[in-house]
Amino acid sequence: MSKDDQNKRQEWHISTRITQLGRNPFDHFGFINTPTYRGSTVLFPNVEKLETLGQNYTYGTKGTPTTRALEQAWTELSGAHDTVLVPSGLAAIDLALITATRAGAHILVTDSVYQPTRSFCDTILKKFGVIVEYYDPLIGKNISSLIRPDTTAILVESPGSQSMEIQDVPAISSVAQAHDICVILDNTWATPLFYPPHQRGADIAIEAGTKYLSGHSDILIGLISANERWSKRLRSTFNSFAIGASPDDASLALRGLRTMALRLRAQERAGLEIARWFNEQSEVAQVLHPALPDHPGHHLWQRDYLGSSGVFSVIFKPVEKKSLDAFINSLQLFGIGFSWGGYESLVLPFDCQSYRTATHWKTIGPAVRFSIGLEDSNDLIKDLRKGLNYLSL
């Protein structure tokens, strides 16, 4: 891939670019899609090549032409210097944190972080002496008050995957750069299509490709992109752990990439339509969707984001648990599950109160997260309208 090719692609609309990234049909006899290369052993033509590792591929854990195609595509899409692939979004977060810290160091983690990330910080990292401090996701530039001489990393997640706080990533990054601290951004909600992570100041960006990149809820894959300053350290950590994603999953992710822009825009439209509908319902106390004007972080969303995904949360007015359960169980078009970003809509009740430590999560009633899929929004609203009848039981 030449610089001229990259520069030419920069002139294209994003929906055009993602049809071209990470593929060169004439490297593979003219076949449009990169073949799925599976393998552990890679042969060398002679001893000199073996001793100098003088070829593109040396062993299966270092990658194959299939995984390299996705790495190159994502690197260009996210505005990074390099990307590595791992078996899940959580593995991506863990590997990024390990890359950016060391035993005895101090890291700052947003209190709205994905709960399994918190578990990794509170168990594995603390086991090795890393001091983990959680901070208010709305802190912005005032994060400077929490910086210590041994702070190595700041983890941001914007918006929070349940409570939907928008973080001021550029302000946090500005403070971090002044102290030579790595900023790690979990960018799964927006993807690089709606939030270019490295342009906004992230040194390392995480994507759970399991979600919008895949689009079909049938693979697990994580992507970690890094700027030039952090890419060598990231690649070194990745090589040491040898936890690459499978070529089969990379192949399916490449297929998902080709339609991701179309799916995201469709899910954005439907998500906003349904969020606005919820705002009008008497059973609802608050809708947490960053693109709605009454969202507390809407001004930051307007400033920094290029769109919104189909994931948002709803705070209902006080209701008994059995009634909320009956509402959720009655839905025919919403599966009950932990993920998002697939073609099917999902619903998930949640409560952040039990694990928040730096902030106090308290709502007037129960909280439910919705992920809007590719179904017709009118059908989804009909399904939800029927379900709301159960909240009066």
N, C-alpha and C positions, 0 to 999 in steps of 0.2 A: 504494500500500500504506500504510494508515494505522497509527498506533501502536496503535489499538484492535485492529486485526486481528492485529498482531504479539503483543500481550499475550494475546489470546484463544488464539492458536496455542501459546503457551508452556505452556498448561495441558494440551495434548494430548501423548500418547505420541509418541516420535520417529518411529515407523513410520507414524503418522497424519500428522504434520507434513510429512514429505517427499512425501506425495501431494498436498499443497496448495501448497508453496512455489514461488514463481516462476511462477505462472500465474493468470490471470484470464480465464476463458472469454468473459465478456461484453465484453471489449475486442476480441474476435476473432469476433464474430457467434455466440457460443455454442459454438464448437468447443473441445473439452476441452483439447487440447494447443496450446501456442503455435506458430503457423506458423513455417516457416523463411523468414526474410526475408534475401534475398541482395541485395547491391548495393554500389556504390561511391558514385555520385552520389545526393545527397538534395536535393530541390528546396525552395526557400523561396517563400512566397506573395508576398513583396514585398521591396523593398530594405531596409526597416527591419529585418525579421527576419534578413536576410542580414548586415547590418552589426552587429547586436547578438547574433547567434547565438541568437536568442530562440525556440528550439524544442528539443525533446528530442533530436533526431538531426540531425547536421549533415554528416557524411561517414562513409563505410563503415568507415574505420579507427578511428573513435571508438565504434563499436558499432551494433548493430541491435536491434530489439525482441526478437529471439531470444537474442542474447548478453546483453542486459540482463536477461532473465528468469532466466538461469542465474546471473548475477552477484548478483542480488537474493536468489535462493534460497540460494546458498552463503554470502552475507554473514549472513543470518539463522541458517542452520544452524551456522555456525562461531562465532557470537557476535562478529562483526567489525563495522566501520563501513563498509567498502567492499571490493569484490573486483574484480580484473581477470582476464581470460582471455587466455592465450597458447597458442601451438601445441604445447607439450609440457611435461612436468614439468621437464626440464632448463632450458628457456627460463624457466620460473617461478623456479627457483633463481637463475639468472643475473641476471634482472631485479631480483629482491629484493636481491641483493648489491650491484648497481650503485646501487640506490636508497639503500642504507644506508651507503655508504662514499664515499671520494673519493681522488683521487690523493695518494699519500704517506702515507695513513692506515694504521693497523694493524687487522687483523681476526683473530679467533680462530675456528678451524674444527675440529670434532671429527675425530679421527683415524679414526673409523669411517664417515666420510662416503661417500656414493655416489661411485664412482670418477670418473664424468664431471664431477661437481662439483669434485673435486680437480683435474682437468685444466684446467677453466676458471680456477680460482684460481691454478694454477701457470703458466699461459700468459697469458691475457688480462688478469687483474687485475695480475699482476706486471709485465706490459708497461707498464702505466700507473702503476707505482710503488707499488702497494698492497703492504704487508708482510703476508704470510699466515703465521700461526703455527698449527700443528696441536697439539691438546691431547688428553690422555687423556679418553675419553668418561665415565669414572667419577669425574672430578675433583670434581663437585658444587660446593659453596660455595667450595672451595679455588681455584676459577678466579680469585678475587680476586688471587691472587699473580701472575697473568699480565697483569693489566690495566695498560695504559700510558696516559699522558696523551692519546695520539692514537688510542686504540682506539675504533672507531666501531660495530663489529658483532660479535656472537657467533652463529655458525651451529651449531645443534644438530640432530641426527637421531636420533630415538628411537622404536623401537630401531634400531640400525645395520642397514642393509638386507641385510647378509650375516652379520656376526658377532653381531648381536642384542643388543648392550649397551643396557640401559635407562639413560637419563640423568635426573638429578634436575633437570628443567627449572624447577620453582618456585625451587629454591635458586640456580640459575644466573641466573634472571631477577631475583631479589632483589638479587644483586650488581650485575647490569647496570643496573638502575633507579637504584641509588645513584650510578652513574657516568654516567648519561645515555647508555647504550649500547643500541643496537637488538638485540633477540633475534629471530633468524630460525629458525623451526622447520620442518624437513621432516617433515610429519605424514602421509605417504602410507600407512605401514603400518597406522595405527589409524583414520584418517579422523576427522572431527569427531564421528562417532557414538560412537566408543570413547575419544576423547581430545579434549575441548573446548580447543583450543589457546590461545585468548585468555584463558580463565578460568585457565589454568595459567601465564600470564605471558608468552606469546609476543607480540611487537609485530607481527610479520609471520609468517604461516603459509603453507606451501607444500603443495600437493596435486598429485600426478600423477594427474589424472582419467582418464588413460589406463588406469588399473588398476581399483580397486574402483568408482569412479563409473561408468565405462563398462560394466564387467562382461562385455564381449563381445570384447575384444581386437581391435577394428576401428576405433578412433579414436586420435588423439594430441591431448591437451589438457592444459594446466596451469592451475591456479587459484592466485592469490595474494590472500590476505585480509589486511587490516591493521586495527589499532585506530584510534581517532580521531586519535591523535597522529601516526601515520605514513601515514594514508590519502591525504592531499593530495599528499605527496611521491611516494607510489607511483603515484597516478593521473597526476601530471605526467611521471614517468619513462616510464610506459606510453605516454602520448600522444606523447612525443618519439620513441620507437622505432617506434611504429605496427606492432606485431607481434601484433595480435589473433588469436584463434582464429577459425576459419571458422564461419559460422552453421550449416552442415551438421553439423559436429562438436558444436557447442553443442546443437543439437537432439537428437542422439543421446545426449549426456550428460544432458540433461533427462529423456529416456526412461529412462536407466539410474538416475537419481536415484530414480524412483518405486519401484524394487524393491531399492534398495541395502541397506536395513535387513534385509530378508528374506535376501538373498544373504549378507551379512556374518555373520549369525547361523548360517546353515547351514554356511558355510565355517569359522566359529569352532568349531562342534561337531565337524565332520569333522577339522579340523586338530588339535584336542586329542586326539581318539581315535587318530589315526595317530601323533602325537608320543608318546603313552603306549605305543602298540604298539612303536614303535622303541626306547623305553627298555628294553623287555624282551628285545630281541634280542641274542644273544651277539656278533654282529658289530659292535655299536655301542659306542663309548666314551662319547659324551655327546650329549644332545639339547639344542639351544639354542632353547628356547621360553619366553618370559617368563612365561606362565601356569602353568608347571610349578614346583612348590615348590623343586626343586633348582637352578633357574636363579639365577645370582648376583644378578640385579636383580629377583627376584620380589617382594620387599617394596615396591619402588617401583611395580611394576606393580599390586600390590594397592591401594596408596594412591591412585594417580593415574588409573588406567585403568578404563573401563567395560566392557571386553571385550578380546578378542584376535582378530587376523585369522588367515587360513589360511596364513601364511608363517612358516617356521621352518627352522633348519639342523640338520644331523646330522653329527657327527664320528665317522667309522668307525675301527675299530682298524686298525693298519698292514696294508696290502694293496698288491700291485703295481698300477701304473697300468692295465695291460691288463685286470686283473680288475675294477677299478672301472669302466672304460669298458664292459666287457662287461655289467656290472650295469645301467648306465644305458641302454645301447643295447637291452637286452632288454625294457625296460618298454614295454608297449603303451598304457597309459592316461596316461602322462606325456610330454608334449612336451618337447623340449630347447630352452630359450629364455630370454631375458634378463628378461622382464617378470614380472608376477604379477597376480592380482586378477580374471582372467577365469573363465569357466565351466569351462575345461579345466585340468587339473592340469599343472604344469610342474616340471622338475628342472634344476638347474644346478650343476655342480662349480665350486668357486672356491678361491682361495688369496689371502688378504690380505697375506701376508708381503712380497710384492714391492713394495708401495707404502706400507705403514705407515711413519711416521717418528717419531711421538711415543710409540708403544707397540710392543711386540713381540708379533706374532701367531705363535704356535707351537702346533701341535696334535699329538697322538699319531699321528694318521693323516689321511687326506684328508677334506675338508669338502664337503658337498653341501647346497644350498638346495632346499627343496621349497615349492611353492605349491599348496595343495589347492583344487581346483575344486568343481564341483557334482555330480561323479559319486558313485555310491553308495560309501560308505567301505569296505564289505566287499569290493567289487570292487577298489578301490585296494589294500587290504591283500593280497589274493590276488596281485595283480600284483607288489607289492613282495616278497612272500614267495618267489615263484618267482625273482625277480631276485637275491635274496640268495644263491642257490645259486652264482652266478657269482663271488662274492667268495672262494670257496674254491679257485678254479682256480689 
